[in-house]
Amino acid sequence: MGKNRSKVAIIGAGFVGASAAFALSLNQMVSELVLIDVAKEKAAGEAMDINHGLSFLGQMKVYDGDYSDVADCDVIVITAGANRKPGETRIDLAKKNVAIAKEITSNIMKYYTRGVILVVANPVDVLTYKIQKWSGLPAGRVLGTGTVLDSSRFRYLLSEKFDVDVRNVHGYIIGEHGDSQLPLWSATHIAGKNINEYFADPAYGISEADKEAIMVDVKTAGAEIIKRKGATYYAIAVSINTILESLLKDQNTIRTVSTVINGNYGIEEVALSLPSIVNSNGVKSIVDLKLADDELAALKHSAEQLKIVLNEVKDI
């Protein structure tokens, strides 16, 4: 690690926050980890449970705390928020979670001294935009998990389709972490060969319908998991850890994190995901890719969909 000591706060000790904390302890990524939740007993219980396995993992300080503990954090992770109830619209959920996020941000900024804010709670793009504005921090210092998990799901599904190691599949989902997201086929490769060449090769027998199915499966994966087990938390916990590694080790990794966009592809005043270089200061820069015309149109549509939600919550 770049530094000997690193400190991370996770706000929200529910399924996602606790799974992320557990994954952090398995990876021994930080020397100090604090869990903060309005349900103090829950945070205390999760910290105890993780601490009891440390003799097999390594030395680190894991404890429950309050907002004053965000001081001197390298990264502050926000997972707290309400889950969508059956019959509840996205706008209803957005209003509820924007209000929660506003209170969290105000509490963080009372004690904030340094570090990056990583937003995980949904709707992640809306909250990333609002938290960046409320916090007054530079745009790249506040980022959301965005389509990092969607991109991982995308790569997994392609690896299954082509029967190739998932680590050799490179591709991105961009735009909203939600219904208007899009796959960047033009920048998707296996072993340096563009995915469209594989699609065009009759040997693989992949149809347009198969391509469409992959897109739909990526988009609906979260809902499918929720239907079966009630919540998604393992893959997002791994995604959080992957982003934390880029941040804590100053890696300059390219990740599709969500950040406030100002001018890229003619898009402004909205947070969404684009391949971005992530280091210890947050998003260093956005990779400038040449998008196909249909991809650019779909990305702009995604930005517009997010602006509709932002407009609904503008007074919060």
Secondary structure, 3 states (H helix, E strand, C coil): CCCCCCEEEEECCCHHHHHHHHHHHHHCCCCEEEEECCCHHHHHHHHHHHHCCHHHCCCCEEEECCHHHHCCCCEEEECCCCCCCCCCCHHHHHHHHHHHHHHHHHHHHHHCCCCEEEECCCCHHHHHHHHHHHHCCCHHHEEECCCHHHHHHHHHHHHHHHCCCHHHEECCEEECCCCCCEECHHHCEECCEEHHHHHHCHHHCCCHHHHHHHHHHHHHHHHHHHHHHCCCCHHHHHHHHHHHHHHHCCCCEEECCEEEEECHHHCEEEEEECCEEEECCEEEEECCCCCCHHHHHHHHHHHHHHHHHHHHCCCC
